[in-house]
Each structure stands twice: as structure tokens, then as C-alpha cells.
């Protein structure tokens, strides 16, 4: 999860740097506004892709953990049933 935070922080820093660079560039205000909107859309799309990638990765890991947990549950249930049947056989 730390890598995701680092990536998001780096993207936010890049976006801030790009916007500041555009704001201090010697161009007409309308051109500057268009560039800011364009960069904002690009950055938002990049962040959305990163977010979706992180969510997909977490969902994949969650499914894996659920399968492992279900396997442990099934194995434990089988052990209990075997022990129970052995105990009932001794009575």
C-alpha cells in the first residue's frame, strides 16, 4: 500500500509542477487556461487508472486470501469430523 501512496504523491507533485509551469509561462491567459484544463484532464485520467489498478490488485489479493481461508476451514472441518467419528466409535 505504501507504493500506491508514493505513486499518488509523485503524480500529485508532477501535476502541481506542470500547473505552476504553465501559470508562469509567458502566454495569453486563454492559452494558459486551455493548457491547465488539458493537464488537469490528463492528470485525472492517470490518477483514475492508477486507482483502478490498485483496486484490481487489492481485489485479486482478497480473493486469494478468501480461497486460502476457505481451504483452511474445509481442512479444519474435516479434522473435526474425523476426530468426532473416532471419539464416537470408542463409546
Secondary structure, DSSP 8 states (H G I E B T S, - for coil): -HHHHHHHHHHHHHHHHHHHHHHTSSS-HHHHHHHHHHHHHHHHHHHHHHHHHHHHHHHHHHHHHHHHHHHHHHHHHHHHHHHHHHHHHH-
